[in-house]
Amino acid sequence: MVNPNRRILVLGGLFLDIQWIKVNPGKVFVGSDNRSILFGGIGPRHEIKIDYEFEISSLPIDRSSSEEILLSDDYYIASESEWSLAFEQNLISGSDEIEELADRIRGSYWSKFCDGRPFIENDWLMKVSRKWISGSPSPTEIKRGHSSEHLRLVKRSSHSFNNKSAQLPEFSDKSKLLLEELFISLLIGIIPSFCWAYFNASDGYISSGWLNLVFGGLFIGVFTVIFWRPRTTSWRVGTNCGNMKPV
């Protein structure tokens, strides 16, 4: 029996037997709300609302074949949002490949349109990608100037994006993050440093060495970012207004 999702493309003399899977419209969260260095990821965590149907290759496609397909109308490199929705619907898989997606970032998702389109920042540094290990994917990045041997492709028929879609704020709330860092340094670093000096240091050390205690406490507080930070705000698409709202 012929698989109705399998389509043979004849491009440049090549016969490309690729299984294309229909992805239904839906919502999916992308990004991380953990900003620790060791365990965190690219933030903020945000919801994507894709209101169009599209087809996606069930497996990553090698670069040479992908370049031939991309010469045809309606075929594109999949955005991270489209990839995430297809994965959420259990439609795609891989096997030990690193597949390149369309998004290009510097280090965050701020100002991203949340409608399924690729996010390409000015002066981007990394290509968003996924690494498959034993059938399980994990987020990874490819540095600018480098490429992967595999791409994930989609087919969007007669769909165009517009600037009325939901969009994340242009910047994070840096004053809030600064206050959070100061509070963490005070609670975890500075106060414990003075407590240690009060019970263990020689008489007069606090009055003469308070500046060292402050800077030492700040260092300890900042150092903890390697392992832990409070969860950051996530964003979702508003049900009625269609704007991005903090969760």
Steps between C-alpha positions, in 0.01 A plus 500: 500500500636841404559740788298815416751713691796382295575726207771449241648830387685517170745790528808558289495141384477371859221276624441591864274258687393700807216449743312822568272517803211744541523708818176638639477855639565527871693653786834401648748650747856574389802615699614468859403674824825385666780753461773321692813444293527127558136395475331788321418566138402778265218711642245615559267202494210599278194359328473472124162501325511352151167546324591340166545146378837403359692189401832399651753236404470204735880469514788748463611538138863514391624842396557430131146366452360785710664761280332347195158496670534860620517613138132405467213725604349468849787294648698650789733408782279432802483761772565395858133569574378272218747232606379521862131472404572200276700334777223573751262314267745203478542541125877522452805301598874474443798277554832648617483802267545867576227675305514869423189715535423841353532717813809717553556649847745699711394357834132565572153502347407859586302675221410167337169463314316202650307381194728224370738701282878467541663745739807665347673763714722774366869411543405144592767269637347152501276277290231322699519122456411166655732211578356150494651240732347152507172637366472790746563865399665772705542871418839604371648787302730522200742791498487753218722389214430131562227276360333169567477211255123473552201734483134465595271627224139613491250577228280804560248540221365849442575626849651838578590660832408853606610740773166491683585170669584466869854612578722480807621830653812638342708477818498326835432693821865566587420699814307203639790265423746739665291521817474121501878464471558750782252319725659160429849639566380658824319188623748234387828690502526824695295414812670159548842667455431748780357223719816295451719800582296580813548154649844406364709806407716702735368806683473802275512300176146593398562874541833487317423234240132558426574586137668162447202331659260683267697417185553143614127463560420649160736254336338205677152623402591548135685167490179315586358588156698203369270262687176681588272794441127548567274409210443792266165620371339297222279656233184377332279617215189674637177318421295808416748779429758292312788680674778343703427491872721395793396173662 
